[in-house]
Amino acid sequence: MDYSQILIKPLVSEKSTFLRDGSGQVAFYVSPRANKIEIGRAVEEAFKVKVTQVRVVSHKPLARVRQGRVVGTVAGYKKAYVTLAPGDKIEFFEGV
């Protein structure tokens, strides 16, 4: 797969901002079919950085229940926390 099919979008939240500033980790929403090796290569290719570690978290779809009835579902997703080599950085909002 191409890196544009693996990396869906960066995860920008309070937790991911603290991780990026403190320990050099960056979080992404990734394709549910991608594995750790593919995710690491995609980040290295897309941002020209060195990846040292990849951790993956999968969330399963959930049923939405209202008054005892299932009225829909919340889609599942997969997140990846990528640790970069010391000295490497990815800036998502440069010049904002």
N, CA, C and O atoms as a CHARMM CRD file, in Angstrom:
* protein
*
  384
    1    1 MET  N      0.82900  -1.18600   0.00000 PROA 1      0.00000
    2    1 MET  CA     0.00000   0.00000   0.00000 PROA 1      0.00000
    3    1 MET  C      0.87400   1.25100   0.00000 PROA 1      0.00000
    4    1 MET  O      1.98200   1.25200   0.53600 PROA 1      0.00000
    5    2 ASP  N      0.36700   2.28900  -0.59700 PROA 2      0.00000
    6    2 ASP  CA     1.03000   3.58100  -0.61300 PROA 2      0.00000
    7    2 ASP  C      0.80900   4.27200   0.73500 PROA 2      0.00000
    8    2 ASP  O     -0.18000   4.00300   1.41700 PROA 2      0.00000
    9    3 TYR  N      1.73800   5.17000   1.12200 PROA 3      0.00000
   10    3 TYR  CA     1.61200   5.81300   2.43600 PROA 3      0.00000
   11    3 TYR  C      0.35300   6.66700   2.53100 PROA 3      0.00000
   12    3 TYR  O     -0.15400   6.87600   3.63300 PROA 3      0.00000
   13    4 SER  N     -0.16300   7.16300   1.41700 PROA 4      0.00000
   14    4 SER  CA    -1.38700   7.95600   1.47600 PROA 4      0.00000
   15    4 SER  C     -2.60800   7.08900   1.77100 PROA 4      0.00000
   16    4 SER  O     -3.63700   7.60800   2.20400 PROA 4      0.00000
   17    5 GLN  N     -2.51300   5.78200   1.54300 PROA 5      0.00000
   18    5 GLN  CA    -3.60100   4.87400   1.87800 PROA 5      0.00000
   19    5 GLN  C     -3.48100   4.37200   3.31700 PROA 5      0.00000
   20    5 GLN  O     -4.47600   3.94300   3.90100 PROA 5      0.00000
   21    6 ILE  N     -2.28300   4.41700   3.89400 PROA 6      0.00000
   22    6 ILE  CA    -2.06300   3.92300   5.25500 PROA 6      0.00000
   23    6 ILE  C     -2.36500   5.01300   6.28500 PROA 6      0.00000
   24    6 ILE  O     -3.11700   4.78000   7.23100 PROA 6      0.00000
   25    7 LEU  N     -1.78200   6.19900   6.10600 PROA 7      0.00000
   26    7 LEU  CA    -1.98200   7.30800   7.04600 PROA 7      0.00000
   27    7 LEU  C     -3.23700   8.07100   6.65500 PROA 7      0.00000
   28    7 LEU  O     -3.27900   8.69800   5.59700 PROA 7      0.00000
   29    8 ILE  N     -4.25600   8.02200   7.49600 PROA 8      0.00000
   30    8 ILE  CA    -5.51300   8.70200   7.18100 PROA 8      0.00000
   31    8 ILE  C     -5.42600  10.17900   7.53900 PROA 8      0.00000
   32    8 ILE  O     -5.64600  11.04500   6.69300 PROA 8      0.00000
   33    9 LYS  N     -5.09700  10.46600   8.82500 PROA 9      0.00000
   34    9 LYS  CA    -4.93000  11.85900   9.24300 PROA 9      0.00000
   35    9 LYS  C     -4.21800  11.87300  10.58500 PROA 9      0.00000
   36    9 LYS  O     -4.26200  10.88500  11.31900 PROA 9      0.00000
   37   10 PRO  N     -3.56100  12.98200  10.91600 PROA 10     0.00000
   38   10 PRO  CA    -2.92200  13.07600  12.23300 PROA 10     0.00000
   39   10 PRO  C     -3.97300  13.24900  13.32300 PROA 10     0.00000
   40   10 PRO  O     -5.02200  13.85400  13.10700 PROA 10     0.00000
   41   11 LEU  N     -3.67500  12.71700  14.47300 PROA 11     0.00000
   42   11 LEU  CA    -4.55200  12.84100  15.63200 PROA 11     0.00000
   43   11 LEU  C     -4.06500  14.02600  16.45000 PROA 11     0.00000
   44   11 LEU  O     -2.99600  13.97300  17.05800 PROA 11     0.00000
   45   12 VAL  N     -4.85300  15.09600  16.46400 PROA 12     0.00000
   46   12 VAL  CA    -4.47800  16.30500  17.18500 PROA 12     0.00000
   47   12 VAL  C     -5.42200  16.44800  18.36700 PROA 12     0.00000
   48   12 VAL  O     -6.58800  16.80800  18.20500 PROA 12     0.00000
   49   13 SER  N     -4.90700  16.16100  19.55700 PROA 13     0.00000
   50   13 SER  CA    -5.66900  16.27800  20.78500 PROA 13     0.00000
   51   13 SER  C     -4.71900  16.74800  21.88300 PROA 13     0.00000
   52   13 SER  O     -3.52300  16.92100  21.65000 PROA 13     0.00000
   53   14 GLU  N     -5.25400  16.95000  23.06000 PROA 14     0.00000
   54   14 GLU  CA    -4.42300  17.39800  24.16800 PROA 14     0.00000
   55   14 GLU  C     -3.38700  16.33000  24.53000 PROA 14     0.00000
   56   14 GLU  O     -2.22100  16.64600  24.77000 PROA 14     0.00000
   57   15 LYS  N     -3.81000  15.08400  24.56800 PROA 15     0.00000
   58   15 LYS  CA    -2.89300  13.98900  24.89400 PROA 15     0.00000
   59   15 LYS  C     -1.79400  13.85100  23.83800 PROA 15     0.00000
   60   15 LYS  O     -0.62300  13.69500  24.18400 PROA 15     0.00000
   61   16 SER  N     -2.15600  13.90700  22.56100 PROA 16     0.00000
   62   16 SER  CA    -1.13900  13.74800  21.52100 PROA 16     0.00000
   63   16 SER  C     -0.18000  14.93600  21.47900 PROA 16     0.00000
   64   16 SER  O      0.98100  14.77400  21.10400 PROA 16     0.00000
   65   17 THR  N     -0.64300  16.11800  21.85300 PROA 17     0.00000
   66   17 THR  CA     0.23700  17.28600  21.91200 PROA 17     0.00000
   67   17 THR  C      1.25900  17.13000  23.03200 PROA 17     0.00000
   68   17 THR  O      2.43300  17.44600  22.84300 PROA 17     0.00000
   69   18 PHE  N      0.82600  16.64400  24.20100 PROA 18     0.00000
   70   18 PHE  CA     1.76500  16.39700  25.30100 PROA 18     0.00000
   71   18 PHE  C      2.78100  15.32300  24.92400 PROA 18     0.00000
   72   18 PHE  O      3.95900  15.44400  25.25900 PROA 18     0.00000
   73   19 LEU  N      2.34000  14.27700  24.23400 PROA 19     0.00000
   74   19 LEU  CA     3.25700  13.21500  23.81200 PROA 19     0.00000
   75   19 LEU  C      4.27900  13.73200  22.80600 PROA 19     0.00000
   76   19 LEU  O      5.45600  13.37900  22.87000 PROA 19     0.00000
   77   20 ARG  N      3.82400  14.57000  21.87600 PROA 20     0.00000
   78   20 ARG  CA     4.73200  15.11300  20.86200 PROA 20     0.00000
   79   20 ARG  C      5.78600  16.00900  21.50200 PROA 20     0.00000
   80   20 ARG  O      6.96300  15.93200  21.14900 PROA 20     0.00000
   81   21 ASP  N      5.36900  16.85900  22.44300 PROA 21     0.00000
   82   21 ASP  CA     6.30900  17.77100  23.08000 PROA 21     0.00000
   83   21 ASP  C      7.21900  17.06100  24.07400 PROA 21     0.00000
   84   21 ASP  O      8.40200  17.38600  24.16900 PROA 21     0.00000
   85   22 GLY  N      6.68300  16.09800  24.81400 PROA 22     0.00000
   86   22 GLY  CA     7.44100  15.46100  25.88500 PROA 22     0.00000
   87   22 GLY  C      8.33000  14.32600  25.43200 PROA 22     0.00000
   88   22 GLY  O      9.52300  14.32200  25.73400 PROA 22     0.00000
   89   23 SER  N      7.77700  13.35800  24.71100 PROA 23     0.00000
   90   23 SER  CA     8.54600  12.14700  24.41000 PROA 23     0.00000
   91   23 SER  C      8.79100  11.91200  22.93200 PROA 23     0.00000
   92   23 SER  O      9.29400  10.85000  22.56300 PROA 23     0.00000
   93   24 GLY  N      8.45900  12.85200  22.08400 PROA 24     0.00000
   94   24 GLY  CA     8.74900  12.71400  20.66000 PROA 24     0.00000
   95   24 GLY  C      7.86200  11.70600  19.95200 PROA 24     0.00000
   96   24 GLY  O      8.29200  11.07800  18.98500 PROA 24     0.00000
   97   25 GLN  N      6.61900  11.54100  20.42300 PROA 25     0.00000
   98   25 GLN  CA     5.68200  10.63500  19.78000 PROA 25     0.00000
   99   25 GLN  C      4.64700  11.44000  18.99700 PROA 25     0.00000
  100   25 GLN  O      4.25500  12.53700  19.39400 PROA 25     0.00000
  101   26 VAL  N      4.21400  10.86100  17.86500 PROA 26     0.00000
  102   26 VAL  CA     3.19900  11.48000  17.03600 PROA 26     0.00000
  103   26 VAL  C      2.08600  10.46100  16.84500 PROA 26     0.00000
  104   26 VAL  O      2.36400   9.27500  16.66500 PROA 26     0.00000
  105   27 ALA  N      0.82200  10.90000  16.88200 PROA 27     0.00000
  106   27 ALA  CA    -0.31600   9.99500  16.75900 PROA 27     0.00000
  107   27 ALA  C     -1.01300  10.20800  15.41600 PROA 27     0.00000
  108   27 ALA  O     -1.14600  11.33700  14.94500 PROA 27     0.00000
  109   28 PHE  N     -1.45500   9.10600  14.80800 PROA 28     0.00000
  110   28 PHE  CA    -2.15200   9.13500  13.52900 PROA 28     0.00000
  111   28 PHE  C     -3.34800   8.19400  13.58000 PROA 28     0.00000
  112   28 PHE  O     -3.31300   7.17000  14.26300 PROA 28     0.00000
  113   29 TYR  N     -4.41700   8.54700  12.84800 PROA 29     0.00000
  114   29 TYR  CA    -5.43600   7.57600  12.49800 PROA 29     0.00000
  115   29 TYR  C     -4.89400   6.84000  11.28000 PROA 29     0.00000
  116   29 TYR  O     -4.42400   7.46900  10.33300 PROA 29     0.00000
  117   30 VAL  N     -4.95700   5.50900  11.30000 PROA 30     0.00000
  118   30 VAL  CA    -4.38100   4.72000  10.21100 PROA 30     0.00000
  119   30 VAL  C     -5.42400   3.75000   9.66600 PROA 30     0.00000
  120   30 VAL  O     -6.48500   3.55300  10.25800 PROA 30     0.00000
  121   31 SER  N     -5.09900   3.15500   8.53400 PROA 31     0.00000
  122   31 SER  CA    -5.97300   2.16900   7.91200 PROA 31     0.00000
  123   31 SER  C     -6.10900   0.95200   8.81700 PROA 31     0.00000
  124   31 SER  O     -5.12000   0.51200   9.40100 PROA 31     0.00000
  125   32 PRO  N     -7.30800   0.40000   8.94500 PROA 32     0.00000
  126   32 PRO  CA    -7.49200  -0.77400   9.80700 PROA 32     0.00000
  127   32 PRO  C     -6.73500  -2.01000   9.32200 PROA 32     0.00000
  128   32 PRO  O     -6.50700  -2.93400  10.10200 PROA 32     0.00000
  129   33 ARG  N     -6.34300  -2.03900   8.05000 PROA 33     0.00000
  130   33 ARG  CA    -5.63700  -3.20200   7.51400 PROA 33     0.00000
  131   33 ARG  C     -4.12400  -3.06400   7.59100 PROA 33     0.00000
  132   33 ARG  O     -3.41600  -4.01000   7.24600 PROA 33     0.00000
  133   34 ALA  N     -3.60300  -1.93100   8.02800 PROA 34     0.00000
  134   34 ALA  CA    -2.15800  -1.70100   8.07500 PROA 34     0.00000
  135   34 ALA  C     -1.55300  -2.31600   9.33400 PROA 34     0.00000
  136   34 ALA  O     -2.18100  -2.32900  10.39300 PROA 34     0.00000
  137   35 ASN  N     -0.31900  -2.83000   9.20600 PROA 35     0.00000
  138   35 ASN  CA     0.37400  -3.36300  10.38000 PROA 35     0.00000
  139   35 ASN  C      1.47200  -2.38800  10.80900 PROA 35     0.00000
  140   35 ASN  O      1.66700  -1.35200  10.17300 PROA 35     0.00000
  141   36 LYS  N      2.19000  -2.71900  11.89000 PROA 36     0.00000
  142   36 LYS  CA     3.18600  -1.80900  12.45300 PROA 36     0.00000
  143   36 LYS  C      4.31400  -1.50000  11.46600 PROA 36     0.00000
  144   36 LYS  O      4.75900  -0.35600  11.37600 PROA 36     0.00000
  145   37 ILE  N      4.76600  -2.48700  10.74300 PROA 37     0.00000
  146   37 ILE  CA     5.87800  -2.28700   9.80600 PROA 37     0.00000
  147   37 ILE  C      5.46100  -1.33200   8.69800 PROA 37     0.00000
  148   37 ILE  O      6.21600  -0.42500   8.34800 PROA 37     0.00000
  149   38 GLU  N      4.26600  -1.52500   8.14200 PROA 38     0.00000
  150   38 GLU  CA     3.78200  -0.64500   7.08400 PROA 38     0.00000
  151   38 GLU  C      3.57400   0.78500   7.59500 PROA 38     0.00000
  152   38 GLU  O      3.86100   1.74500   6.88100 PROA 38     0.00000
  153   39 ILE  N      3.08100   0.92600   8.81200 PROA 39     0.00000
  154   39 ILE  CA     2.86200   2.25400   9.38400 PROA 39     0.00000
  155   39 ILE  C      4.18700   2.98100   9.57500 PROA 39     0.00000
  156   39 ILE  O      4.29400   4.16100   9.23900 PROA 39     0.00000
  157   40 GLY  N      5.19400   2.29900  10.10800 PROA 40     0.00000
  158   40 GLY  CA     6.50600   2.91000  10.29300 PROA 40     0.00000
  159   40 GLY  C      7.13100   3.35000   8.98300 PROA 40     0.00000
  160   40 GLY  O      7.67800   4.44900   8.89200 PROA 40     0.00000
  161   41 ARG  N      7.05500   2.50500   7.97200 PROA 41     0.00000
  162   41 ARG  CA     7.60800   2.86400   6.64600 PROA 41     0.00000
  163   41 ARG  C      6.85000   4.02800   6.02600 PROA 41     0.00000
  164   41 ARG  O      7.45100   4.88200   5.37400 PROA 41     0.00000
  165   42 ALA  N      5.52500   4.06900   6.22300 PROA 42     0.00000
  166   42 ALA  CA     4.72500   5.15400   5.65600 PROA 42     0.00000
  167   42 ALA  C      5.09700   6.49400   6.28600 PROA 42     0.00000
  168   42 ALA  O      5.20300   7.49600   5.57900 PROA 42     0.00000
  169   43 VAL  N      5.29600   6.52700   7.60300 PROA 43     0.00000
  170   43 VAL  CA     5.68700   7.76800   8.27800 PROA 43     0.00000
  171   43 VAL  C      7.07800   8.20100   7.82500 PROA 43     0.00000
  172   43 VAL  O      7.30400   9.38500   7.57900 PROA 43     0.00000
  173   44 GLU  N      8.01200   7.25600   7.71300 PROA 44     0.00000
  174   44 GLU  CA     9.36000   7.59300   7.25400 PROA 44     0.00000
  175   44 GLU  C      9.34300   8.14600   5.83600 PROA 44     0.00000
  176   44 GLU  O     10.06000   9.10000   5.53600 PROA 44     0.00000
  177   45 GLU  N      8.53300   7.55900   4.96200 PROA 45     0.00000
  178   45 GLU  CA     8.46500   8.00700   3.57200 PROA 45     0.00000
  179   45 GLU  C      7.76800   9.35400   3.43700 PROA 45     0.00000
  180   45 GLU  O      8.19700  10.20300   2.65600 PROA 45     0.00000
  181   46 ALA  N      6.69200   9.55100   4.19900 PROA 46     0.00000
  182   46 ALA  CA     5.90300  10.77300   4.06200 PROA 46     0.00000
  183   46 ALA  C      6.59600  11.98900   4.66200 PROA 46     0.00000
  184   46 ALA  O      6.53000  13.07700   4.09000 PROA 46     0.00000
  185   47 PHE  N      7.26800  11.82300   5.81700 PROA 47     0.00000
  186   47 PHE  CA     7.80500  12.96900   6.53800 PROA 47     0.00000
  187   47 PHE  C      9.32800  13.01600   6.59700 PROA 47     0.00000
  188   47 PHE  O      9.88800  13.94300   7.18200 PROA 47     0.00000
  189   48 LYS  N     10.01100  12.03400   6.00300 PROA 48     0.00000
  190   48 LYS  CA    11.48600  11.99600   5.96500 PROA 48     0.00000
  191   48 LYS  C     12.09400  12.06300   7.36200 PROA 48     0.00000
  192   48 LYS  O     12.99000  12.86500   7.62600 PROA 48     0.00000
  193   49 VAL  N     11.58800  11.20200   8.25700 PROA 49     0.00000
  194   49 VAL  CA    12.10000  11.09100   9.61700 PROA 49     0.00000
  195   49 VAL  C     12.44700   9.63600   9.88700 PROA 49     0.00000
  196   49 VAL  O     12.10800   8.75400   9.09800 PROA 49     0.00000
  197   50 LYS  N     13.12600   9.38300  11.00700 PROA 50     0.00000
  198   50 LYS  CA    13.48100   8.03100  11.41700 PROA 50     0.00000
  199   50 LYS  C     12.52900   7.58500  12.52200 PROA 50     0.00000
  200   50 LYS  O     12.39000   8.26700  13.53800 PROA 50     0.00000
  201   51 VAL  N     11.87600   6.44400  12.32500 PROA 51     0.00000
  202   51 VAL  CA    10.93000   5.90100  13.29500 PROA 51     0.00000
  203   51 VAL  C     11.63200   4.83100  14.11700 PROA 51     0.00000
  204   51 VAL  O     12.28200   3.94400  13.56300 PROA 51     0.00000
  205   52 THR  N     11.50100   4.91400  15.45600 PROA 52     0.00000
  206   52 THR  CA    12.11600   3.92000  16.32200 PROA 52     0.00000
  207   52 THR  C     11.11900   2.90800  16.86900 PROA 52     0.00000
  208   52 THR  O     11.49000   1.76500  17.13700 PROA 52     0.00000
  209   53 GLN  N      9.84400   3.31000  17.04100 PROA 53     0.00000
  210   53 GLN  CA     8.85300   2.40800  17.62100 PROA 53     0.00000
  211   53 GLN  C      7.45600   2.79400  17.15200 PROA 53     0.00000
  212   53 GLN  O      7.15300   3.97200  16.96000 PROA 53     0.00000
  213   54 VAL  N      6.60800   1.78100  16.97000 PROA 54     0.00000
  214   54 VAL  CA     5.21000   2.00100  16.58800 PROA 54     0.00000
  215   54 VAL  C      4.32600   1.20100  17.53300 PROA 54     0.00000
  216   54 VAL  O      4.54100   0.00400  17.72200 PROA 54     0.00000
  217   55 ARG  N      3.33900   1.85500  18.12500 PROA 55     0.00000
  218   55 ARG  CA     2.34500   1.18900  18.96100 PROA 55     0.00000
  219   55 ARG  C      0.97200   1.43500  18.34500 PROA 55     0.00000
  220   55 ARG  O      0.66600   2.54200  17.90300 PROA 55     0.00000
  221   56 VAL  N      0.14900   0.38700  18.32300 PROA 56     0.00000
  222   56 VAL  CA    -1.13600   0.45300  17.64100 PROA 56     0.00000
  223   56 VAL  C     -2.26600   0.17600  18.62300 PROA 56     0.00000
  224   56 VAL  O     -2.16800  -0.71400  19.46900 PROA 56     0.00000
  225   57 VAL  N     -3.35300   0.96000  18.49800 PROA 57     0.00000
  226   57 VAL  CA    -4.54400   0.78800  19.31900 PROA 57     0.00000
  227   57 VAL  C     -5.73300   0.65100  18.37000 PROA 57     0.00000
  228   57 VAL  O     -5.94900   1.51100  17.51700 PROA 57     0.00000
  229   58 SER  N     -6.50800  -0.43200  18.51800 PROA 58     0.00000
  230   58 SER  CA    -7.69600  -0.65500  17.68700 PROA 58     0.00000
  231   58 SER  C     -8.95300  -0.48900  18.52800 PROA 58     0.00000
  232   58 SER  O     -9.04900  -1.01900  19.63500 PROA 58     0.00000
  233   59 HSD  N     -9.90900   0.24700  17.99300 PROA 59     0.00000
  234   59 HSD  CA   -11.19900   0.42600  18.65000 PROA 59     0.00000
  235   59 HSD  C    -12.26000  -0.24100  17.79000 PROA 59     0.00000
  236   59 HSD  O    -12.36500   0.04400  16.59700 PROA 59     0.00000
  237   60 LYS  N    -13.03700  -1.11600  18.38100 PROA 60     0.00000
  238   60 LYS  CA   -14.07300  -1.83700  17.65500 PROA 60     0.00000
  239   60 LYS  C    -15.32000  -0.96800  17.52200 PROA 60     0.00000
  240   60 LYS  O    -15.52300  -0.05000  18.31600 PROA 60     0.00000
  241   61 PRO  N    -16.15400  -1.24900  16.52500 PROA 61     0.00000
  242   61 PRO  CA   -17.41100  -0.51200  16.39500 PROA 61     0.00000
  243   61 PRO  C    -18.31600  -0.74100  17.60600 PROA 61     0.00000
  244   61 PRO  O    -18.33100  -1.82800  18.18400 PROA 61     0.00000
  245   62 LEU  N    -19.05800   0.27800  17.97600 PROA 62     0.00000
  246   62 LEU  CA   -19.96300   0.20600  19.11800 PROA 62     0.00000
  247   62 LEU  C    -21.40000   0.42000  18.66400 PROA 62     0.00000
  248   62 LEU  O    -21.65700   1.17500  17.72700 PROA 62     0.00000
  249   63 ALA  N    -22.32800  -0.24400  19.32900 PROA 63     0.00000
  250   63 ALA  CA   -23.74600  -0.04200  19.05200 PROA 63     0.00000
  251   63 ALA  C    -24.24600   1.15400  19.84500 PROA 63     0.00000
  252   63 ALA  O    -23.90300   1.31300  21.01600 PROA 63     0.00000
  253   64 ARG  N    -25.05300   1.99100  19.21500 PROA 64     0.00000
  254   64 ARG  CA   -25.67300   3.12000  19.90500 PROA 64     0.00000
  255   64 ARG  C    -27.05300   2.67900  20.37000 PROA 64     0.00000
  256   64 ARG  O    -27.88900   2.26400  19.56700 PROA 64     0.00000
  257   65 VAL  N    -27.27600   2.77300  21.66000 PROA 65     0.00000
  258   65 VAL  CA   -28.52200   2.29800  22.24700 PROA 65     0.00000
  259   65 VAL  C    -29.28100   3.47900  22.84200 PROA 65     0.00000
  260   65 VAL  O    -28.72700   4.26400  23.61000 PROA 65     0.00000
  261   66 ARG  N    -30.55200   3.59300  22.47700 PROA 66     0.00000
  262   66 ARG  CA   -31.42900   4.61900  23.03700 PROA 66     0.00000
  263   66 ARG  C    -32.70200   3.94000  23.51800 PROA 66     0.00000
  264   66 ARG  O    -33.36800   3.25900  22.73900 PROA 66     0.00000
  265   67 GLN  N    -33.04200   4.10800  24.74900 PROA 67     0.00000
  266   67 GLN  CA   -34.24000   3.55200  25.36400 PROA 67     0.00000
  267   67 GLN  C    -34.34500   2.04700  25.13600 PROA 67     0.00000
  268   67 GLN  O    -35.42500   1.51800  24.87200 PROA 67     0.00000
  269   68 GLY  N    -33.20100   1.36600  25.24200 PROA 68     0.00000
  270   68 GLY  CA   -33.18300  -0.07600  25.12900 PROA 68     0.00000
  271   68 GLY  C    -33.15100  -0.62300  23.71700 PROA 68     0.00000
  272   68 GLY  O    -33.15900  -1.84100  23.53800 PROA 68     0.00000
  273   69 ARG  N    -33.11700   0.23700  22.70300 PROA 69     0.00000
  274   69 ARG  CA   -33.10500  -0.21400  21.30800 PROA 69     0.00000
  275   69 ARG  C    -31.82400   0.22700  20.63700 PROA 69     0.00000
  276   69 ARG  O    -31.30700   1.30700  20.92200 PROA 69     0.00000
  277   70 VAL  N    -31.31600  -0.59500  19.75700 PROA 70     0.00000
  278   70 VAL  CA   -30.13400  -0.24500  18.97400 PROA 70     0.00000
  279   70 VAL  C    -30.59000   0.64900  17.82800 PROA 70     0.00000
  280   70 VAL  O    -31.40800   0.24000  17.00300 PROA 70     0.00000
  281   71 VAL  N    -30.05900   1.87700  17.77600 PROA 71     0.00000
  282   71 VAL  CA   -30.47900   2.84100  16.75900 PROA 71     0.00000
  283   71 VAL  C    -29.37800   3.12500  15.73800 PROA 71     0.00000
  284   71 VAL  O    -29.60100   3.87600  14.78800 PROA 71     0.00000
  285   72 GLY  N    -28.21100   2.54700  15.91700 PROA 72     0.00000
  286   72 GLY  CA   -27.13000   2.77500  14.96800 PROA 72     0.00000
  287   72 GLY  C    -25.81900   2.25600  15.51300 PROA 72     0.00000
  288   72 GLY  O    -25.78000   1.57300  16.53600 PROA 72     0.00000
  289   73 THR  N    -24.75000   2.58800  14.82000 PROA 73     0.00000
  290   73 THR  CA   -23.42700   2.16400  15.26700 PROA 73     0.00000
  291   73 THR  C    -22.45700   3.32800  15.16600 PROA 73     0.00000
  292   73 THR  O    -22.65400   4.25500  14.38100 PROA 73     0.00000
  293   74 VAL  N    -21.40800   3.26300  15.97300 PROA 74     0.00000
  294   74 VAL  CA   -20.29700   4.19800  15.90000 PROA 74     0.00000
  295   74 VAL  C    -19.16100   3.42500  15.25400 PROA 74     0.00000
  296   74 VAL  O    -18.80700   2.33800  15.71100 PROA 74     0.00000
  297   75 ALA  N    -18.59600   3.96900  14.21000 PROA 75     0.00000
  298   75 ALA  CA   -17.57600   3.26700  13.44200 PROA 75     0.00000
  299   75 ALA  C    -16.32800   2.99700  14.28000 PROA 75     0.00000
  300   75 ALA  O    -15.97200   3.78800  15.15400 PROA 75     0.00000
  301   76 GLY  N    -15.67500   1.88400  14.00700 PROA 76     0.00000
  302   76 GLY  CA   -14.41000   1.56500  14.65200 PROA 76     0.00000
  303   76 GLY  C    -13.26700   2.26300  13.93000 PROA 76     0.00000
  304   76 GLY  O    -13.42800   2.73100  12.80200 PROA 76     0.00000
  305   77 TYR  N    -12.11700   2.33100  14.58200 PROA 77     0.00000
  306   77 TYR  CA   -10.95500   2.97200  13.98100 PROA 77     0.00000
  307   77 TYR  C     -9.68500   2.39400  14.57200 PROA 77     0.00000
  308   77 TYR  O     -9.72700   1.62500  15.53300 PROA 77     0.00000
  309   78 LYS  N     -8.55400   2.77100  13.99200 PROA 78     0.00000
  310   78 LYS  CA    -7.25400   2.29900  14.44600 PROA 78     0.00000
  311   78 LYS  C     -6.32400   3.50100  14.56400 PROA 78     0.00000
  312   78 LYS  O     -6.22700   4.31900  13.64900 PROA 78     0.00000
  313   79 LYS  N     -5.63100   3.60000  15.72200 PROA 79     0.00000
  314   79 LYS  CA    -4.68200   4.68200  15.96000 PROA 79     0.00000
  315   79 LYS  C     -3.28100   4.10300  16.06300 PROA 79     0.00000
  316   79 LYS  O     -3.09800   2.95900  16.47900 PROA 79     0.00000
  317   80 ALA  N     -2.29600   4.90400  15.68000 PROA 80     0.00000
  318   80 ALA  CA    -0.89900   4.49700  15.82800 PROA 80     0.00000
  319   80 ALA  C     -0.14000   5.61000  16.53000 PROA 80     0.00000
  320   80 ALA  O     -0.22600   6.77600  16.14500 PROA 80     0.00000
  321   81 TYR  N      0.60900   5.23300  17.57300 PROA 81     0.00000
  322   81 TYR  CA     1.50800   6.16000  18.25600 PROA 81     0.00000
  323   81 TYR  C      2.91700   5.83600  17.77600 PROA 81     0.00000
  324   81 TYR  O      3.44200   4.75800  18.05300 PROA 81     0.00000
  325   82 VAL  N      3.52700   6.77300  17.05700 PROA 82     0.00000
  326   82 VAL  CA     4.82400   6.56800  16.42200 PROA 82     0.00000
  327   82 VAL  C      5.87300   7.34700  17.19700 PROA 82     0.00000
  328   82 VAL  O      5.74400   8.55900  17.37400 PROA 82     0.00000
  329   83 THR  N      6.92200   6.65500  17.66600 PROA 83     0.00000
  330   83 THR  CA     8.02600   7.29800  18.36000 PROA 83     0.00000
  331   83 THR  C      9.10900   7.62300  17.34400 PROA 83     0.00000
  332   83 THR  O      9.54800   6.75400  16.59200 PROA 83     0.00000
  333   84 LEU  N      9.53600   8.88000  17.32700 PROA 84     0.00000
  334   84 LEU  CA    10.55700   9.33300  16.38600 PROA 84     0.00000
  335   84 LEU  C     11.93500   9.28300  17.03300 PROA 84     0.00000
  336   84 LEU  O     12.05700   9.31600  18.25800 PROA 84     0.00000
  337   85 ALA  N     12.96700   9.20400  16.20600 PROA 85     0.00000
  338   85 ALA  CA    14.33800   9.21000  16.69100 PROA 85     0.00000
  339   85 ALA  C     14.64000  10.56900  17.32400 PROA 85     0.00000
  340   85 ALA  O     14.04200  11.57500  16.94100 PROA 85     0.00000
  341   86 PRO  N     15.56500  10.60600  18.29000 PROA 86     0.00000
  342   86 PRO  CA    15.92500  11.88500  18.90700 PROA 86     0.00000
  343   86 PRO  C     16.40800  12.88600  17.85500 PROA 86     0.00000
  344   86 PRO  O     17.23800  12.56100  17.00500 PROA 86     0.00000
  345   87 GLY  N     15.87700  14.09700  17.92800 PROA 87     0.00000
  346   87 GLY  CA    16.25200  15.13900  16.98500 PROA 87     0.00000
  347   87 GLY  C     15.28900  15.29200  15.82100 PROA 87     0.00000
  348   87 GLY  O     15.29600  16.33000  15.15900 PROA 87     0.00000
  349   88 ASP  N     14.45700  14.28800  15.54900 PROA 88     0.00000
  350   88 ASP  CA    13.47900  14.37300  14.47100 PROA 88     0.00000
  351   88 ASP  C     12.17200  14.96400  14.99200 PROA 88     0.00000
  352   88 ASP  O     11.80000  14.72900  16.14100 PROA 88     0.00000
  353   89 LYS  N     11.47800  15.72300  14.15800 PROA 89     0.00000
  354   89 LYS  CA    10.23100  16.38100  14.52200 PROA 89     0.00000
  355   89 LYS  C      9.30200  16.40500  13.33600 PROA 89     0.00000
  356   89 LYS  O      9.75100  16.47800  12.19200 PROA 89     0.00000
  357   90 ILE  N      8.01100  16.34300  13.59400 PROA 90     0.00000
  358   90 ILE  CA     6.99600  16.53800  12.57600 PROA 90     0.00000
  359   90 ILE  C      6.12600  17.69800  13.04800 PROA 90     0.00000
  360   90 ILE  O      5.51600  17.61800  14.11400 PROA 90     0.00000
  361   91 GLU  N      6.06300  18.76400  12.27400 PROA 91     0.00000
  362   91 GLU  CA     5.24500  19.91900  12.60300 PROA 91     0.00000
  363   91 GLU  C      4.03400  19.93500  11.66900 PROA 91     0.00000
  364   91 GLU  O      4.18900  20.03500  10.45200 PROA 91     0.00000
  365   92 PHE  N      2.82800  19.83600  12.23700 PROA 92     0.00000
  366   92 PHE  CA     1.61900  19.82300  11.44700 PROA 92     0.00000
  367   92 PHE  C      1.12600  21.22700  11.13100 PROA 92     0.00000
  368   92 PHE  O      0.53000  21.44200  10.07600 PROA 92     0.00000
  369   93 PHE  N      1.36100  22.18500  12.02000 PROA 93     0.00000
  370   93 PHE  CA     0.84000  23.52900  11.85500 PROA 93     0.00000
  371   93 PHE  C      1.97200  24.54500  11.80300 PROA 93     0.00000
  372   93 PHE  O      2.10800  25.37700  12.70000 PROA 93     0.00000
  373   94 GLU  N      2.78100  24.47800  10.75800 PROA 94     0.00000
  374   94 GLU  CA     3.88800  25.41800  10.62200 PROA 94     0.00000
  375   94 GLU  C      3.36300  26.74400  10.09200 PROA 94     0.00000
  376   94 GLU  O      2.62400  26.76800   9.10800 PROA 94     0.00000
  377   95 GLY  N      3.73300  27.83400  10.72800 PROA 95     0.00000
  378   95 GLY  CA     3.37600  29.15900  10.26600 PROA 95     0.00000
  379   95 GLY  C      1.93200  29.56000  10.53900 PROA 95     0.00000
  380   95 GLY  O      1.42500  30.48900   9.91000 PROA 95     0.00000
  381   96 VAL  N      1.26300  28.88200  11.46000 PROA 96     0.00000
  382   96 VAL  CA    -0.13200  29.24000  11.75000 PROA 96     0.00000
  383   96 VAL  C     -0.15200  30.24300  12.87000 PROA 96     0.00000
  384   96 VAL  O     -1.22300  30.68800  13.28200 PROA 96     0.00000
